[in-house]
Amino acid sequence: MATTLERRWPQTTHAELRGRTPPELGEAEQEQLVEMLCESHPWQPQEIQHLIDEEFSVEYDPVYLSEFLKDLSLSYAIPRTKRPSRPDNAEEILDERVDDTLVEETYEPHNKRENDDHEGWVVDDDICTDGGTVVGFFDASHPQPYCNSLRMWYVDDLHHERPLVQIFEPAVGFCALNGQSVVSFPGDQTKEQICECLERIRDQNLTKRILLVLDNHFVHTYEYTRRRAHQLGIDLVFRPVRSPDLNPIEPVWKSLKWESSPLIVEG
């Protein structure tokens, strides 16, 4: 019996080994199931299995259930915590802010706010911005030796020890959509260091106006930072709060962290 199973195993599914073919829901039942799942999600696999059994009297093999749900275009991922302060129309707000910045015609500096000091809001003499507009996204990140949110395979023990590794130096990136992207490694995130990063961005994108989209970190919103950006011919567009998904540089950081984590720990 064991030899027979071994010989058939590559072509045999779990359900067939149990003497039955995988069950199927009809097209109408599949649509009904998706509607049910939409009413309250996310779901754990065993919850979906129980729901199908209760509503349709069909029992799916766990292996086949995963493939079946993928065929229904369901996603299997770690759910993110909802951010209560994020606007529902965050993407629309950002689009509107970018559009307004691109077309605005005003004698007031774009980065200047009502209560700011009036001194110093003058573009440097050597700055030229009549060669078009560069649009890019700005963000800082710290190396993270370990990730707490990835699904992992284990043989027996579900825990492992993590040595304390602290990395304080950030990486600051400018992801340009139509210009020269820049990565800097300042010693910290003080306003002076951030302004030096802005200067590097200007050096790599000469003769063009720079529209820089960034988050609301307090260092970015300082009058000092906003004024220096204006002097460099850089207009700042702040994203809606709690909207990191609107910054295309975030996936880049994630990939770099994944690649560099072993190197950080070994170093």
C-alpha positions in Angstrom: 0.0 0.0 0.0 2.8 2.4 0.9 4.6 1.7 -2.3 1.5 2.3 -4.3 0.9 5.7 -2.7 4.5 6.7 -3.2 4.3 5.8 -6.9 1.0 7.7 -7.4 1.9 10.7 -5.1 3.2 13.1 -7.8 -0.1 12.8 -9.8 -2.5 12.4 -6.9 -4.2 15.1 -4.8 -5.1 14.9 -1.1 -8.8 14.5 -2.0 -8.1 11.7 -4.5 -6.1 9.8 -1.9 -9.2 9.9 0.3 -11.3 8.3 -2.5 -13.1 11.3 -3.7 -12.7 14.1 -6.2 -12.4 17.7 -5.1 -15.9 19.3 -4.6 -17.0 22.2 -6.6 -19.4 25.1 -6.2 -21.4 26.3 -9.2 -20.8 29.7 -10.7 -23.9 31.2 -8.9 -22.7 29.6 -5.6 -19.3 31.1 -6.1 -20.7 34.6 -6.6 -22.9 34.1 -3.5 -19.8 33.0 -1.5 -17.8 36.1 -2.5 -20.7 38.3 -1.5 -20.8 36.6 1.9 -17.0 37.0 2.3 -17.2 40.7 1.4 -19.7 41.3 4.3 -17.1 40.6 6.9 -13.4 40.2 6.2 -10.6 39.3 6.7 -11.2 35.6 7.2 -9.1 32.8 8.5 -9.0 29.6 6.2 -10.8 27.5 8.8 -13.6 30.1 9.0 -14.1 30.1 5.3 -14.1 26.3 5.3 -16.8 26.3 8.0 -18.9 28.9 6.1 -18.8 26.8 2.9 -19.8 23.7 4.8 -22.6 25.4 6.7 -24.1 27.3 3.7 -23.5 24.9 0.8 -22.9 21.6 2.5 -19.6 21.2 0.7 -16.4 20.2 2.5 -13.1 21.4 0.8 -9.8 19.8 1.3 -7.5 22.4 3.0 -5.0 22.2 0.1 -7.7 22.6 -2.6 -9.4 25.3 -0.6 -6.4 27.6 -1.0 -6.3 27.1 -4.7 -10.0 27.6 -5.0 -9.9 30.9 -3.1 -7.1 32.1 -5.4 -9.2 31.3 -8.4 -11.9 33.6 -6.9 -9.3 36.4 -6.9 -9.1 36.5 -3.1 -5.8 37.7 -1.5 -3.9 36.0 1.2 -1.8 38.5 3.2 -1.3 39.9 6.6 -4.0 42.6 7.2 -2.8 46.1 8.0 -4.2 48.0 10.9 -6.7 50.6 9.8 -5.5 54.1 10.5 -8.5 56.1 11.9 -7.0 59.5 11.2 -6.4 58.8 7.5 -8.9 60.6 5.2 -11.1 58.3 3.1 -10.2 60.2 0.0 -6.5 60.5 0.7 -5.5 59.8 -2.9 -7.9 62.5 -4.3 -6.5 65.0 -1.8 -2.9 64.3 -2.9 -3.9 64.6 -6.5 -5.5 67.9 -5.9 -2.5 69.3 -4.0 -0.1 68.2 -6.7 -2.4 69.8 -9.4 -2.8 73.0 -7.5 1.0 73.3 -7.0 1.7 72.7 -10.7 -0.7 75.4 -11.9 -0.6 77.9 -9.1 0.4 81.5 -10.0 1.1 83.5 -6.9 3.7 85.9 -5.7 3.8 84.2 -2.3 6.3 81.4 -1.9 4.5 78.0 -2.1 6.1 76.7 1.0 5.4 79.7 3.1 2.6 79.7 5.7 0.6 82.5 7.2 2.6 82.9 10.5 6.1 82.4 9.0 8.8 85.1 9.3 8.9 87.2 6.1 12.7 87.2 5.9 14.7 84.8 3.8 12.0 83.7 1.4 14.1 84.4 -1.7 15.3 81.8 -4.2 19.1 81.6 -4.4 20.7 83.5 -7.2 22.3 80.5 -8.8 19.1 78.5 -8.9 17.4 78.1 -12.3 13.9 76.6 -12.5 12.8 77.3 -16.1 13.8 74.0 -17.6 10.6 72.1 -16.8 9.4 70.4 -13.6 10.7 67.3 -11.8 8.2 65.4 -9.7 9.4 63.0 -7.0 8.7 61.4 -3.7 10.8 62.0 -0.6 11.1 59.7 2.4 13.4 58.5 5.2 13.9 55.0 6.5 15.9 53.1 9.1 17.4 49.7 8.5 15.3 47.0 10.2 17.3 43.8 10.9 14.2 41.7 11.5 10.6 41.8 10.3 7.7 41.0 12.5 5.0 40.7 9.9 6.2 38.1 7.3 4.7 34.6 7.2 7.4 32.0 7.8 7.8 28.2 7.6 8.7 26.3 10.7 9.6 22.7 11.4 8.9 22.5 15.1 9.6 25.6 17.3 7.5 28.7 16.6 9.8 31.1 18.4 13.3 32.3 17.9 15.6 34.7 19.7 16.4 38.1 18.1 19.6 39.8 19.3 19.2 43.5 20.0 20.5 45.4 17.0 20.0 49.2 16.9 20.6 51.2 13.8 20.2 55.0 14.2 21.5 56.3 10.9 18.7 56.8 8.4 18.6 56.5 4.6 16.9 59.3 2.9 15.6 58.8 -0.7 14.2 60.9 -3.4 12.3 58.8 -6.0 12.0 61.0 -9.1 9.2 60.2 -11.6 10.9 62.2 -14.4 14.3 63.3 -13.1 17.3 62.0 -11.2 16.6 60.0 -8.1 18.9 60.5 -5.1 19.8 58.5 -2.0 21.5 60.1 0.9 22.8 58.8 4.3 22.7 61.7 6.8 23.9 61.1 10.3 20.5 61.9 11.7 17.1 63.5 10.8 17.7 67.0 12.1 16.4 69.9 10.0 19.9 70.8 9.0 20.7 67.3 7.7 17.4 67.1 5.8 18.1 70.4 4.1 21.5 69.0 3.1 19.6 66.1 1.4 17.5 68.7 -0.4 20.6 70.4 -1.6 21.8 67.1 -3.1 18.5 66.6 -4.8 18.9 70.1 -6.3 22.5 69.3 -7.4 21.3 66.3 -9.3 18.3 68.1 -11.0 19.7 71.4 -12.2 17.7 74.0 -14.2 14.3 72.4 -13.2 11.6 73.3 -10.7 11.3 70.4 -8.3 8.0 69.3 -6.9 8.7 67.1 -3.9 6.0 65.0 -2.2 6.7 64.0 1.4 5.1 63.1 4.7 4.2 65.4 7.6 7.2 64.5 9.8 7.8 67.5 12.1 11.3 68.1 10.7 9.8 68.4 7.2 7.2 70.9 8.3 9.6 73.2 10.2 9.7 76.7 8.8 13.5 76.3 8.5 13.1 73.3 6.2 10.3 74.8 4.1 12.2 78.1 3.7 15.4 76.3 2.6 13.4 74.2 0.1 12.0 77.4 -1.4 15.5 78.9 -1.7 16.5 75.8 -3.6 13.5 76.1 -6.0 11.8 73.1 -4.4 8.0 73.2 -3.8 6.9 70.8 -1.0 3.6 68.9 -1.3 2.6 67.2 1.9 0.7 63.9 1.7 -2.5 63.4 3.7 -1.8 62.0 7.2 -1.4 58.2 7.6 -1.0 57.5 3.9 2.3 55.8 3.3 0.8 53.8 0.5 0.7 56.9 -1.6 4.5 57.0 -1.6 6.0 54.7 -4.3 9.3 54.7 -2.5 7.8 52.6 0.3 8.1 49.3 -1.6 11.7 50.2 -2.4 12.5 50.5 1.3 10.8 47.2 2.0 12.9 45.4 -0.6 16.1 47.0 0.5 15.4 46.1 4.1 14.8 42.5 3.2 18.1 42.3 1.3 20.2 44.2 3.8 18.9 42.7 7.1 21.3 39.7 7.1 24.2 42.0 6.2 23.4 44.3 9.1 23.2 41.5 11.6 26.4 39.9 10.4 28.2 43.3 10.5 
